[in-house]
Amino acid sequence: MNTVRSLVIGRRGASGVDIELDDAYVSARHCRISQLNDRTFVVEALIGTNGTFIVPGNASLPPRRVSGRCVLEPGDRIRVGRTTLPWRAD
């Protein structure tokens, strides 16, 4: 699928990063969020050695490690290093 737009999440001060985090456990270019169409967004891990995780909005489900591209659902949160970011597509 073609990407409409994307944002890279990484460590503060790294080049080519759209969202900078002040977290020692975040890699320079840790993960990317891409919009595939009007309603579909995905997250993919880049170089993050500490992992990128999707924390489902449904608290009864465990976090899942991102491998390849994973679709983001309303209410999900994205854990990058020790930072958890809320996901909203609007």
Biopython code that builds the backbone (N, CA, C, O; Angstrom):
import numpy as np
from Bio.PDB.StructureBuilder import StructureBuilder

atoms = [
    (1, "MET", "N", (0.832, -1.183, 0.000)),
    (1, "MET", "CA", (0.000, 0.000, 0.000)),
    (1, "MET", "C", (0.878, 1.249, 0.000)),
    (1, "MET", "O", (1.956, 1.265, 0.595)),
    (2, "ASN", "N", (0.415, 2.266, -0.657)),
    (2, "ASN", "CA", (1.133, 3.529, -0.687)),
    (2, "ASN", "C", (0.900, 4.307, 0.601)),
    (2, "ASN", "O", (-0.167, 4.223, 1.209)),
    (3, "THR", "N", (1.896, 5.052, 0.998)),
    (3, "THR", "CA", (1.806, 5.867, 2.204)),
    (3, "THR", "C", (1.373, 7.276, 1.832)),
    (3, "THR", "O", (1.959, 7.889, 0.939)),
    (4, "VAL", "N", (0.350, 7.798, 2.510)),
    (4, "VAL", "CA", (-0.118, 9.163, 2.293)),
    (4, "VAL", "C", (0.841, 10.136, 2.964)),
    (4, "VAL", "O", (1.266, 11.125, 2.365)),
    (5, "ARG", "N", (1.172, 9.842, 4.210)),
    (5, "ARG", "CA", (2.145, 10.654, 4.970)),
    (5, "ARG", "C", (2.664, 9.831, 6.126)),
    (5, "ARG", "O", (2.067, 8.823, 6.502)),
    (6, "SER", "N", (3.792, 10.269, 6.695)),
    (6, "SER", "CA", (4.356, 9.529, 7.824)),
    (6, "SER", "C", (5.111, 10.466, 8.755)),
    (6, "SER", "O", (5.526, 11.559, 8.367)),
    (7, "LEU", "N", (5.280, 10.010, 9.992)),
    (7, "LEU", "CA", (6.022, 10.726, 11.027)),
    (7, "LEU", "C", (6.984, 9.760, 11.687)),
    (7, "LEU", "O", (6.632, 8.614, 11.964)),
    (8, "VAL", "N", (8.206, 10.224, 11.940)),
    (8, "VAL", "CA", (9.201, 9.402, 12.630)),
    (8, "VAL", "C", (9.298, 9.878, 14.076)),
    (8, "VAL", "O", (9.381, 11.076, 14.348)),
    (9, "ILE", "N", (9.286, 8.914, 14.996)),
    (9, "ILE", "CA", (9.445, 9.182, 16.425)),
    (9, "ILE", "C", (10.852, 8.748, 16.810)),
    (9, "ILE", "O", (11.291, 7.653, 16.458)),
    (10, "GLY", "N", (11.560, 9.615, 17.536)),
    (10, "GLY", "CA", (12.917, 9.282, 17.941)),
    (10, "GLY", "C", (13.398, 10.127, 19.099)),
    (10, "GLY", "O", (12.645, 10.900, 19.691)),
    (11, "ARG", "N", (14.680, 9.959, 19.407)),
    (11, "ARG", "CA", (15.305, 10.654, 20.540)),
    (11, "ARG", "C", (15.501, 12.140, 20.232)),
    (11, "ARG", "O", (15.797, 12.528, 19.103)),
    (12, "ARG", "N", (15.329, 12.945, 21.262)),
    (12, "ARG", "CA", (15.506, 14.391, 21.138)),
    (12, "ARG", "C", (16.894, 14.701, 20.569)),
    (12, "ARG", "O", (17.897, 14.152, 21.024)),
    (13, "GLY", "N", (16.938, 15.580, 19.577)),
    (13, "GLY", "CA", (18.194, 16.013, 18.981)),
    (13, "GLY", "C", (18.630, 15.193, 17.776)),
    (13, "GLY", "O", (19.596, 15.561, 17.107)),
    (14, "ALA", "N", (17.949, 14.098, 17.481)),
    (14, "ALA", "CA", (18.317, 13.258, 16.329)),
    (14, "ALA", "C", (17.808, 13.926, 15.045)),
    (14, "ALA", "O", (16.778, 14.601, 15.055)),
    (15, "SER", "N", (18.527, 13.733, 13.962)),
    (15, "SER", "CA", (18.101, 14.327, 12.695)),
    (15, "SER", "C", (17.029, 13.456, 12.038)),
    (15, "SER", "O", (17.002, 12.238, 12.210)),
    (16, "GLY", "N", (16.150, 14.112, 11.285)),
    (16, "GLY", "CA", (15.112, 13.395, 10.553)),
    (16, "GLY", "C", (13.991, 12.860, 11.418)),
    (16, "GLY", "O", (13.304, 11.913, 11.035)),
    (17, "VAL", "N", (13.800, 13.464, 12.591)),
    (17, "VAL", "CA", (12.765, 13.017, 13.522)),
    (17, "VAL", "C", (11.668, 14.077, 13.580)),
    (17, "VAL", "O", (11.950, 15.268, 13.707)),
    (18, "ASP", "N", (10.418, 13.633, 13.486)),
    (18, "ASP", "CA", (9.282, 14.555, 13.550)),
    (18, "ASP", "C", (8.768, 14.749, 14.961)),
    (18, "ASP", "O", (8.346, 15.846, 15.325)),
    (19, "ILE", "N", (8.801, 13.686, 15.762)),
    (19, "ILE", "CA", (8.372, 13.748, 17.165)),
    (19, "ILE", "C", (9.572, 13.338, 18.009)),
    (19, "ILE", "O", (10.014, 12.191, 17.957)),
    (20, "GLU", "N", (10.101, 14.291, 18.795)),
    (20, "GLU", "CA", (11.296, 14.057, 19.610)),
    (20, "GLU", "C", (10.904, 13.724, 21.042)),
    (20, "GLU", "O", (10.075, 14.412, 21.638)),
    (21, "LEU", "N", (11.498, 12.672, 21.593)),
    (21, "LEU", "CA", (11.237, 12.271, 22.968)),
    (21, "LEU", "C", (12.509, 12.374, 23.790)),
    (21, "LEU", "O", (13.584, 11.981, 23.337)),
    (22, "ASP", "N", (12.386, 12.901, 24.995)),
    (22, "ASP", "CA", (13.509, 12.997, 25.919)),
    (22, "ASP", "C", (13.489, 11.741, 26.786)),
    (22, "ASP", "O", (13.062, 11.769, 27.940)),
    (23, "ASP", "N", (13.961, 10.639, 26.201)),
    (23, "ASP", "CA", (13.899, 9.323, 26.840)),
    (23, "ASP", "C", (15.153, 8.562, 26.416)),
    (23, "ASP", "O", (15.336, 8.279, 25.231)),
    (24, "ALA", "N", (16.013, 8.232, 27.371)),
    (24, "ALA", "CA", (17.278, 7.543, 27.067)),
    (24, "ALA", "C", (17.062, 6.158, 26.459)),
    (24, "ALA", "O", (17.984, 5.596, 25.869)),
    (25, "TYR", "N", (15.857, 5.601, 26.594)),
    (25, "TYR", "CA", (15.564, 4.272, 26.056)),
    (25, "TYR", "C", (14.993, 4.321, 24.633)),
    (25, "TYR", "O", (14.623, 3.289, 24.073)),
    (26, "VAL", "N", (14.926, 5.513, 24.058)),
    (26, "VAL", "CA", (14.430, 5.698, 22.691)),
    (26, "VAL", "C", (15.622, 5.841, 21.763)),
    (26, "VAL", "O", (16.557, 6.587, 22.056)),
    (27, "SER", "N", (15.593, 5.131, 20.649)),
    (27, "SER", "CA", (16.660, 5.224, 19.644)),
    (27, "SER", "C", (16.497, 6.504, 18.833)),
    (27, "SER", "O", (15.439, 7.134, 18.853)),
    (28, "ALA", "N", (17.552, 6.878, 18.124)),
    (28, "ALA", "CA", (17.530, 8.108, 17.327)),
    (28, "ALA", "C", (16.322, 8.129, 16.380)),
    (28, "ALA", "O", (15.591, 9.118, 16.335)),
    (29, "ARG", "N", (16.113, 7.068, 15.642)),
    (29, "ARG", "CA", (14.942, 6.905, 14.759)),
    (29, "ARG", "C", (14.274, 5.593, 15.165)),
    (29, "ARG", "O", (14.564, 4.533, 14.610)),
    (30, "HIS", "N", (13.387, 5.685, 16.131)),
    (30, "HIS", "CA", (12.850, 4.501, 16.802)),
    (30, "HIS", "C", (11.722, 3.819, 16.017)),
    (30, "HIS", "O", (11.754, 2.607, 15.802)),
    (31, "CYS", "N", (10.729, 4.602, 15.593)),
    (31, "CYS", "CA", (9.602, 4.018, 14.869)),
    (31, "CYS", "C", (8.971, 5.063, 13.956)),
    (31, "CYS", "O", (9.265, 6.255, 14.046)),
    (32, "ARG", "N", (8.091, 4.579, 13.071)),
    (32, "ARG", "CA", (7.405, 5.463, 12.131)),
    (32, "ARG", "C", (5.913, 5.151, 12.169)),
    (32, "ARG", "O", (5.504, 3.990, 12.194)),
    (33, "ILE", "N", (5.103, 6.223, 12.172)),
    (33, "ILE", "CA", (3.659, 6.092, 12.027)),
    (33, "ILE", "C", (3.318, 6.571, 10.626)),
    (33, "ILE", "O", (3.690, 7.677, 10.233)),
    (34, "SER", "N", (2.609, 5.737, 9.873)),
    (34, "SER", "CA", (2.255, 6.074, 8.493)),
    (34, "SER", "C", (0.754, 6.017, 8.297)),
    (34, "SER", "O", (0.071, 5.151, 8.843)),
    (35, "GLN", "N", (0.252, 6.956, 7.506)),
    (35, "GLN", "CA", (-1.149, 6.955, 7.123)),
    (35, "GLN", "C", (-1.238, 6.306, 5.755)),
    (35, "GLN", "O", (-0.595, 6.764, 4.811)),
    (36, "LEU", "N", (-2.024, 5.247, 5.633)),
    (36, "LEU", "CA", (-2.139, 4.526, 4.371)),
    (36, "LEU", "C", (-3.328, 4.997, 3.545)),
    (36, "LEU", "O", (-3.295, 4.948, 2.315)),
    (37, "ASN", "N", (-4.386, 5.456, 4.227)),
    (37, "ASN", "CA", (-5.548, 6.035, 3.564)),
    (37, "ASN", "C", (-6.290, 6.868, 4.597)),
    (37, "ASN", "O", (-5.749, 7.152, 5.666)),
    (38, "ASP", "N", (-7.522, 7.262, 4.294)),
    (38, "ASP", "CA", (-8.272, 8.136, 5.201)),
    (38, "ASP", "C", (-8.436, 7.572, 6.604)),
    (38, "ASP", "O", (-8.486, 8.332, 7.571)),
    (39, "ARG", "N", (-8.522, 6.249, 6.732)),
    (39, "ARG", "CA", (-8.837, 5.648, 8.028)),
    (39, "ARG", "C", (-7.796, 4.672, 8.551)),
    (39, "ARG", "O", (-7.930, 4.197, 9.678)),
    (40, "THR", "N", (-6.776, 4.357, 7.786)),
    (40, "THR", "CA", (-5.824, 3.331, 8.207)),
    (40, "THR", "C", (-4.457, 3.934, 8.512)),
    (40, "THR", "O", (-3.835, 4.575, 7.665)),
    (41, "PHE", "N", (-4.006, 3.709, 9.750)),
    (41, "PHE", "CA", (-2.696, 4.148, 10.191)),
    (41, "PHE", "C", (-1.948, 2.926, 10.704)),
    (41, "PHE", "O", (-2.544, 2.031, 11.304)),
    (42, "VAL", "N", (-0.647, 2.890, 10.467)),
    (42, "VAL", "CA", (0.186, 1.786, 10.938)),
    (42, "VAL", "C", (1.399, 2.332, 11.660)),
    (42, "VAL", "O", (1.820, 3.464, 11.422)),
    (43, "VAL", "N", (1.959, 1.521, 12.545)),
    (43, "VAL", "CA", (3.221, 1.847, 13.192)),
    (43, "VAL", "C", (4.201, 0.750, 12.819)),
    (43, "VAL", "O", (3.838, -0.424, 12.758)),
    (44, "GLU", "N", (5.443, 1.137, 12.571)),
    (44, "GLU", "CA", (6.486, 0.146, 12.291)),
    (44, "GLU", "C", (7.744, 0.517, 13.054)),
    (44, "GLU", "O", (8.134, 1.683, 13.112)),
    (45, "ALA", "N", (8.376, -0.500, 13.641)),
    (45, "ALA", "CA", (9.620, -0.299, 14.370)),
    (45, "ALA", "C", (10.730, -0.048, 13.358)),
    (45, "ALA", "O", (10.757, -0.670, 12.297)),
    (46, "LEU", "N", (11.639, 0.855, 13.679)),
    (46, "LEU", "CA", (12.790, 1.115, 12.814)),
    (46, "LEU", "C", (14.025, 0.482, 13.440)),
    (46, "LEU", "O", (14.345, -0.670, 13.149)),
    (47, "ILE", "N", (14.723, 1.227, 14.300)),
    (47, "ILE", "CA", (15.970, 0.716, 14.856)),
    (47, "ILE", "C", (15.868, 0.460, 16.363)),
    (47, "ILE", "O", (16.828, -0.027, 16.960)),
    (48, "GLY", "N", (14.772, 0.765, 16.970)),
    (48, "GLY", "CA", (14.652, 0.707, 18.420)),
    (48, "GLY", "C", (15.013, -0.631, 19.034)),
    (48, "GLY", "O", (14.317, -1.624, 18.823)),
    (49, "THR", "N", (16.099, -0.662, 19.795)),
    (49, "THR", "CA", (16.521, -1.913, 20.429)),
    (49, "THR", "C", (15.663, -2.251, 21.648)),
    (49, "THR", "O", (15.606, -3.408, 22.065)),
    (50, "ASN", "N", (15.000, -1.251, 22.217)),
    (50, "ASN", "CA", (14.134, -1.493, 23.371)),
    (50, "ASN", "C", (12.704, -1.782, 22.956)),
    (50, "ASN", "O", (11.827, -1.924, 23.809)),
    (51, "GLY", "N", (12.461, -1.870, 21.679)),
    (51, "GLY", "CA", (11.149, -2.258, 21.188)),
    (51, "GLY", "C", (10.155, -1.131, 21.086)),
    (51, "GLY", "O", (10.264, -0.102, 21.752)),
    (52, "THR", "N", (9.175, -1.361, 20.223)),
    (52, "THR", "CA", (8.013, -0.505, 20.063)),
    (52, "THR", "C", (6.821, -1.412, 20.327)),
    (52, "THR", "O", (6.741, -2.514, 19.785)),
    (53, "PHE", "N", (5.898, -0.950, 21.154)),
    (53, "PHE", "CA", (4.768, -1.764, 21.553)),
    (53, "PHE", "C", (3.468, -1.019, 21.333)),
    (53, "PHE", "O", (3.406, 0.199, 21.497)),
    (54, "ILE", "N", (2.434, -1.750, 20.962)),
    (54, "ILE", "CA", (1.082, -1.205, 20.929)),
    (54, "ILE", "C", (0.394, -1.681, 22.194)),
    (54, "ILE", "O", (0.321, -2.880, 22.466)),
    (55, "VAL", "N", (-0.108, -0.728, 22.964)),
    (55, "VAL", "CA", (-0.862, -1.033, 24.175)),
    (55, "VAL", "C", (-2.329, -0.847, 23.806)),
    (55, "VAL", "O", (-2.771, 0.288, 23.632)),
    (56, "PRO", "N", (-3.099, -1.936, 23.680)),
    (56, "PRO", "CA", (-4.487, -1.828, 23.239)),
    (56, "PRO", "C", (-5.345, -0.986, 24.176)),
    (56, "PRO", "O", (-5.117, -0.949, 25.385)),
    (57, "GLY", "N", (-6.340, -0.310, 23.594)),
    (57, "GLY", "CA", (-7.286, 0.463, 24.395)),
    (57, "GLY", "C", (-8.089, -0.426, 25.325)),
    (57, "GLY", "O", (-8.542, 0.019, 26.379)),
    (58, "ASN", "N", (-8.264, -1.675, 24.942)),
    (58, "ASN", "CA", (-8.947, -2.657, 25.776)),
    (58, "ASN", "C", (-7.945, -3.148, 26.824)),
    (58, "ASN", "O", (-7.023, -3.899, 26.505)),
    (59, "ALA", "N", (-8.128, -2.725, 28.059)),
    (59, "ALA", "CA", (-7.155, -3.021, 29.128)),
    (59, "ALA", "C", (-6.988, -4.508, 29.408)),
    (59, "ALA", "O", (-6.019, -4.903, 30.056)),
    (60, "SER", "N", (-7.906, -5.337, 28.938)),
    (60, "SER", "CA", (-7.783, -6.767, 29.205)),
    (60, "SER", "C", (-6.793, -7.448, 28.250)),
    (60, "SER", "O", (-6.424, -8.602, 28.465)),
    (61, "LEU", "N", (-6.367, -6.747, 27.209)),
    (61, "LEU", "CA", (-5.410, -7.311, 26.256)),
    (61, "LEU", "C", (-3.997, -6.861, 26.595)),
    (61, "LEU", "O", (-3.802, -5.711, 26.990)),
    (62, "PRO", "N", (-2.996, -7.743, 26.449)),
    (62, "PRO", "CA", (-1.610, -7.372, 26.768)),
    (62, "PRO", "C", (-0.995, -6.514, 25.650)),
    (62, "PRO", "O", (-1.449, -6.566, 24.507)),
    (63, "PRO", "N", (0.039, -5.723, 25.984)),
    (63, "PRO", "CA", (0.763, -4.994, 24.941)),
    (63, "PRO", "C", (1.365, -5.986, 23.950)),
    (63, "PRO", "O", (1.714, -7.108, 24.318)),
    (64, "ARG", "N", (1.485, -5.564, 22.685)),
    (64, "ARG", "CA", (2.116, -6.441, 21.697)),
    (64, "ARG", "C", (3.269, -5.703, 21.032)),
    (64, "ARG", "O", (3.164, -4.529, 20.677)),
    (65, "ARG", "N", (4.372, -6.428, 20.874)),
    (65, "ARG", "CA", (5.575, -5.869, 20.250)),
    (65, "ARG", "C", (5.330, -5.687, 18.763)),
    (65, "ARG", "O", (4.775, -6.567, 18.105)),
    (66, "VAL", "N", (5.742, -4.550, 18.239)),
    (66, "VAL", "CA", (5.571, -4.251, 16.823)),
    (66, "VAL", "C", (6.631, -4.997, 16.028)),
    (66, "VAL", "O", (7.828, -4.871, 16.287)),
    (67, "SER", "N", (6.175, -5.765, 15.068)),
    (67, "SER", "CA", (7.046, -6.485, 14.148)),
    (67, "SER", "C", (6.494, -6.235, 12.757)),
    (67, "SER", "O", (5.375, -6.646, 12.450)),
    (68, "GLY", "N", (7.257, -5.572, 11.923)),
    (68, "GLY", "CA", (6.732, -5.163, 10.619)),
    (68, "GLY", "C", (5.783, -3.996, 10.821)),
    (68, "GLY", "O", (6.005, -3.161, 11.698)),
    (69, "ARG", "N", (4.740, -3.927, 10.027)),
    (69, "ARG", "CA", (3.725, -2.878, 10.165)),
    (69, "ARG", "C", (2.537, -3.422, 10.937)),
    (69, "ARG", "O", (2.023, -4.498, 10.631)),
    (70, "CYS", "N", (2.104, -2.667, 11.946)),
    (70, "CYS", "CA", (0.936, -3.051, 12.740)),
    (70, "CYS", "C", (-0.104, -1.932, 12.649)),
    (70, "CYS", "O", (0.223, -0.757, 12.813)),
    (71, "VAL", "N", (-1.345, -2.305, 12.390)),
    (71, "VAL", "CA", (-2.431, -1.331, 12.283)),
    (71, "VAL", "C", (-2.766, -0.776, 13.657)),
    (71, "VAL", "O", (-2.858, -1.515, 14.637)),
    (72, "LEU", "N", (-2.949, 0.550, 13.713)),
    (72, "LEU", "CA", (-3.345, 1.215, 14.948)),
    (72, "LEU", "C", (-4.863, 1.335, 14.984)),
    (72, "LEU", "O", (-5.490, 1.713, 13.994)),
    (73, "GLU", "N", (-5.444, 1.010, 16.127)),
    (73, "GLU", "CA", (-6.887, 1.074, 16.329)),
    (73, "GLU", "C", (-7.204, 2.236, 17.275)),
    (73, "GLU", "O", (-6.362, 2.619, 18.087)),
    (74, "PRO", "N", (-8.423, 2.803, 17.172)),
    (74, "PRO", "CA", (-8.811, 3.870, 18.108)),
    (74, "PRO", "C", (-8.627, 3.408, 19.555)),
    (74, "PRO", "O", (-9.000, 2.290, 19.910)),
    (75, "GLY", "N", (-8.057, 4.268, 20.372)),
    (75, "GLY", "CA", (-7.840, 3.948, 21.782)),
    (75, "GLY", "C", (-6.503, 3.301, 22.087)),
    (75, "GLY", "O", (-6.115, 3.201, 23.251)),
    (76, "ASP", "N", (-5.785, 2.855, 21.045)),
    (76, "ASP", "CA", (-4.457, 2.276, 21.270)),
    (76, "ASP", "C", (-3.504, 3.326, 21.819)),
    (76, "ASP", "O", (-3.717, 4.528, 21.659)),
    (77, "ARG", "N", (-2.457, 2.852, 22.465)),
    (77, "ARG", "CA", (-1.334, 3.697, 22.874)),
    (77, "ARG", "C", (-0.073, 3.071, 22.312)),
    (77, "ARG", "O", (-0.016, 1.860, 22.098)),
    (78, "ILE", "N", (0.936, 3.893, 22.072)),
    (78, "ILE", "CA", (2.198, 3.427, 21.504)),
    (78, "ILE", "C", (3.273, 3.608, 22.567)),
    (78, "ILE", "O", (3.502, 4.720, 23.043)),
    (79, "ARG", "N", (3.937, 2.506, 22.941)),
    (79, "ARG", "CA", (5.015, 2.589, 23.926)),
    (79, "ARG", "C", (6.349, 2.540, 23.201)),
    (79, "ARG", "O", (6.652, 1.595, 22.473)),
    (80, "VAL", "N", (7.136, 3.582, 23.421)),
    (80, "VAL", "CA", (8.444, 3.750, 22.789)),
    (80, "VAL", "C", (9.433, 3.996, 23.917)),
    (80, "VAL", "O", (9.338, 5.010, 24.608)),
    (81, "GLY", "N", (10.380, 3.089, 24.115)),
    (81, "GLY", "CA", (11.271, 3.212, 25.269)),
    (81, "GLY", "C", (10.438, 3.152, 26.538)),
    (81, "GLY", "O", (9.685, 2.201, 26.745)),
    (82, "ARG", "N", (10.568, 4.165, 27.390)),
    (82, "ARG", "CA", (9.764, 4.220, 28.623)),
    (82, "ARG", "C", (8.617, 5.215, 28.505)),
    (82, "ARG", "O", (7.969, 5.544, 29.499)),
    (83, "THR", "N", (8.368, 5.693, 27.289)),
    (83, "THR", "CA", (7.329, 6.685, 27.041)),
    (83, "THR", "C", (6.128, 6.033, 26.373)),
    (83, "THR", "O", (6.282, 5.268, 25.421)),
    (84, "THR", "N", (4.939, 6.330, 26.867)),
    (84, "THR", "CA", (3.706, 5.836, 26.257)),
    (84, "THR", "C", (2.941, 7.019, 25.699)),
    (84, "THR", "O", (2.658, 7.986, 26.407)),
    (85, "LEU", "N", (2.607, 6.930, 24.411)),
    (85, "LEU", "CA", (1.923, 8.002, 23.705)),
    (85, "LEU", "C", (0.505, 7.572, 23.358)),
    (85, "LEU", "O", (0.305, 6.456, 22.878)),
    (86, "PRO", "N", (-0.490, 8.435, 23.592)),
    (86, "PRO", "CA", (-1.850, 8.087, 23.184)),
    (86, "PRO", "C", (-1.964, 8.174, 21.672)),
    (86, "PRO", "O", (-1.295, 8.993, 21.041)),
    (87, "TRP", "N", (-2.813, 7.328, 21.087)),
    (87, "TRP", "CA", (-3.022, 7.355, 19.637)),
    (87, "TRP", "C", (-4.393, 7.935, 19.335)),
    (87, "TRP", "O", (-5.413, 7.473, 19.847)),
    (88, "ARG", "N", (-4.391, 8.965, 18.486)),
    (88, "ARG", "CA", (-5.635, 9.556, 17.973)),
    (88, "ARG", "C", (-5.404, 9.888, 16.514)),
    (88, "ARG", "O", (-4.401, 10.516, 16.175)),
    (89, "ALA", "N", (-6.296, 9.487, 15.662)),
    (89, "ALA", "CA", (-6.126, 9.688, 14.224)),
    (89, "ALA", "C", (-6.687, 11.013, 13.737)),
    (89, "ALA", "O", (-6.598, 11.301, 12.543)),
    (90, "ASP", "N", (-7.253, 11.820, 14.600)),
    (90, "ASP", "CA", (-7.854, 13.055, 14.113)),
    (90, "ASP", "C", (-6.912, 14.186, 14.167)),
    (90, "ASP", "O", (-7.266, 15.303, 13.790)),
]
sb = StructureBuilder()
sb.init_structure("model")
sb.init_model(0)
sb.init_chain("A")
sb.init_seg("    ")
for serial, (resi, resn, name, xyz) in enumerate(atoms, 1):
    if name == "N":
        sb.init_residue(resn, " ", resi, " ")
    sb.init_atom(name, np.array(xyz, "f"), 0.0, 1.0, " ", f" {name:<3s}", serial, name[0])
structure = sb.get_structure()
